[in-house]
């Protein structure tokens, strides 16, 4: 799980979070949009299976 540095109700999105990631460069190279999904808790295996069933390629960011 990545460390959340700051959260706010912003003008552009209903919810914006500044997240400290272990490898930002790798993440930026893999994304195709500037919108991401963030969930609380350890849902990695469940969401990875759902993504595979939907034909999506999940990018998992794990912090400290």
Secondary structure, DSSP 8 states (H G I E B T S, - for coil): --EEEEEE--SSSS-EEEEE-S-HHHHHHH-SSS-----SS--HHHHHHHHHHHT---------
